Amino acid sequence: MSPPPTQKPPCDWSCSAPPPPELQVPGPSTGFPGRVAMELGLAGRRALVTGAGKGIGRSLVQALHAAGVRVVAVSRTQADLDSLVRECPGVEPLCVDLADWEATEHALGSVGPVDLLVNNAGVALLQPFLEVTKEAFDTSFDVNLRAVIQVSQMVARGLIARGAPGAIVNVSSQASQRALTNHTVYCSTKGALDMLTKVMALELGPYQIRVNAVNPTVVMTPMGQANWNDPHKAKVMLDRIPLGKFAEVENVVDTILFLLSDRSSMTTGSTVPVDGGFLAT
Ligand SMILES: NC(=O)c1ccc[n+]([C@@H]2O[C@H](COP(=O)([O-])OP(=O)(O)OC[C@H]3O[C@@H](n4cnc5c(N)ncnc54)[C@H](OP(=O)(O)O)[C@@H]3O)[C@@H](O)[C@H]2O)c1
């Protein structure tokens, strides 16, 4: 049965009809060639993305840049930032190890006004529970949790001082809510990050700063490849995912863009799975 004439056609990110020019994502270097951007209204805002050198963070910077957002790209390896700036002229690189509190304080101290923050930098140091080391524990919590608190404090204080609204997205994981073998420390950092997201939403909501998390399944970034390349291990995980596949970087980026935008203006304190249904099982 055909829909009634007044019904709008379904809107998605990749309509087959040619999009109007203002919604076409330009440039083969965006990582999103030919895709159609939902009008997110992000142009002109200033975003800070951590872990911008590789993987999800790098693709996110490319997408934000293509959407007209001014981006501060924070990462640890200068060469990654150099190539990112070549691809996306105008992106402001900031090289710092987020595990170092004092260096981060110094590097971000004069970063200027930021409207949108994505706490994406993370490490996954896998060890059996009985072999967990103090070093892996400290590094993981310093990067995956403590740096999120520190960078978010700096950005939120700036927003509050300006009386400006803001949006923060924390990149968590499906591992925050399910036990995975050898993931003692990683699961613990991400479980804590989910709860941090809720408390931040509670305390920053009155300032119109929204805070949400995305919880991806495996994505074959450098981190994903380091931990899930073994086909037997991957199959065990794939068998637990109703859609039977891992996530693409674009799946995670799209969800982050939505949570940064006013399209999600009533959503805060949420943990949004990008997991093919893993957490539903
Ligand atoms: N890939 C997955 O399967 C998956 C699944 C669920 C959630 N996640 C989460 O998604 C986020 C991004 O992961 P990804 O897969 O894109 O990882 P990735 O490929 O390893 O990239 C991580 C980026 O973060 C940077 N970074 C790491 N530690 C840092 C530090 N101390 N200071 C500054 N930058 C640092 C890395 O820089 P260097 O390379 O220079 O160290 C790199 O540019 C992480 O929070 C991760 O936990 C990933």
PDBQT file of the ligand as one rigid body, heavy atoms in Angstrom, charges set to zero:
ROOT
HETATM    1  N1  LIG A 301      38.040  -0.096  18.343  1.00  0.00    +0.000 N 
HETATM    2  C1  LIG A 301      37.155  -0.715  19.090  1.00  0.00    +0.000 C 
HETATM    3  O1  LIG A 301      36.876  -1.914  18.908  1.00  0.00    +0.000 OA
HETATM    4  C2  LIG A 301      36.417   0.051  20.165  1.00  0.00    +0.000 A 
HETATM    5  C3  LIG A 301      35.223  -0.487  20.650  1.00  0.00    +0.000 A 
HETATM    6  C4  LIG A 301      34.529   0.205  21.635  1.00  0.00    +0.000 A 
HETATM    7  C5  LIG A 301      35.022   1.393  22.124  1.00  0.00    +0.000 A 
HETATM    8  N2  LIG A 301      36.190   1.891  21.642  1.00  0.00    +0.000 N 
HETATM    9  C6  LIG A 301      36.678   3.158  22.205  1.00  0.00    +0.000 C 
HETATM   10  O2  LIG A 301      36.750   4.115  21.181  1.00  0.00    +0.000 OA
HETATM   11  C7  LIG A 301      37.767   5.058  21.484  1.00  0.00    +0.000 C 
HETATM   12  C8  LIG A 301      38.673   5.212  20.280  1.00  0.00    +0.000 C 
HETATM   13  O3  LIG A 301      39.215   3.938  19.995  1.00  0.00    +0.000 OA
HETATM   14  P1  LIG A 301      39.911   3.579  18.605  1.00  0.00    +0.000 P 
HETATM   15  O4  LIG A 301      39.516   2.194  18.295  1.00  0.00    +0.000 OA
HETATM   16  O5  LIG A 301      39.730   4.649  17.623  1.00  0.00    +0.000 OA
HETATM   17  O6  LIG A 301      41.441   3.546  19.149  1.00  0.00    +0.000 OA
HETATM   18  P2  LIG A 301      42.821   3.716  18.350  1.00  0.00    +0.000 P 
HETATM   19  O7  LIG A 301      42.669   3.262  16.977  1.00  0.00    +0.000 OA
HETATM   20  O8  LIG A 301      43.842   3.085  19.216  1.00  0.00    +0.000 OA
HETATM   21  O9  LIG A 301      43.045   5.324  18.386  1.00  0.00    +0.000 OA
HETATM   22  C9  LIG A 301      43.109   5.942  19.641  1.00  0.00    +0.000 C 
HETATM   23  C10 LIG A 301      43.662   7.339  19.499  1.00  0.00    +0.000 C 
HETATM   24  O10 LIG A 301      43.746   7.898  20.828  1.00  0.00    +0.000 OA
HETATM   25  C11 LIG A 301      45.068   8.377  21.050  1.00  0.00    +0.000 C 
HETATM   26  N3  LIG A 301      45.460   8.255  22.448  1.00  0.00    +0.000 N 
HETATM   27  C12 LIG A 301      45.564   7.121  23.180  1.00  0.00    +0.000 A 
HETATM   28  N4  LIG A 301      46.071   7.394  24.387  1.00  0.00    +0.000 NA
HETATM   29  C13 LIG A 301      46.296   8.728  24.419  1.00  0.00    +0.000 A 
HETATM   30  C14 LIG A 301      46.843   9.598  25.373  1.00  0.00    +0.000 A 
HETATM   31  N5  LIG A 301      47.300   9.142  26.562  1.00  0.00    +0.000 N 
HETATM   32  N6  LIG A 301      46.933  10.914  25.089  1.00  0.00    +0.000 NA
HETATM   33  C15 LIG A 301      46.521  11.390  23.895  1.00  0.00    +0.000 A 
HETATM   34  N7  LIG A 301      46.011  10.600  22.926  1.00  0.00    +0.000 NA
HETATM   35  C16 LIG A 301      45.917   9.277  23.191  1.00  0.00    +0.000 A 
HETATM   36  C17 LIG A 301      45.925   7.479  20.181  1.00  0.00    +0.000 C 
HETATM   37  O11 LIG A 301      47.186   8.101  19.942  1.00  0.00    +0.000 OA
HETATM   38  P3  LIG A 301      48.519   7.188  19.780  1.00  0.00    +0.000 P 
HETATM   39  O12 LIG A 301      48.227   6.191  18.730  1.00  0.00    +0.000 OA
HETATM   40  O13 LIG A 301      49.540   8.189  19.406  1.00  0.00    +0.000 OA
HETATM   41  O14 LIG A 301      48.743   6.560  21.126  1.00  0.00    +0.000 OA
HETATM   42  C18 LIG A 301      45.062   7.361  18.932  1.00  0.00    +0.000 C 
HETATM   43  O15 LIG A 301      45.232   8.475  18.098  1.00  0.00    +0.000 OA
HETATM   44  C19 LIG A 301      38.475   4.530  22.733  1.00  0.00    +0.000 C 
HETATM   45  O16 LIG A 301      38.004   5.210  23.869  1.00  0.00    +0.000 OA
HETATM   46  C20 LIG A 301      38.068   3.076  22.760  1.00  0.00    +0.000 C 
HETATM   47  O17 LIG A 301      38.094   2.556  24.080  1.00  0.00    +0.000 OA
HETATM   48  C21 LIG A 301      36.891   1.261  20.664  1.00  0.00    +0.000 A 
ENDROOT
TORSDOF 0
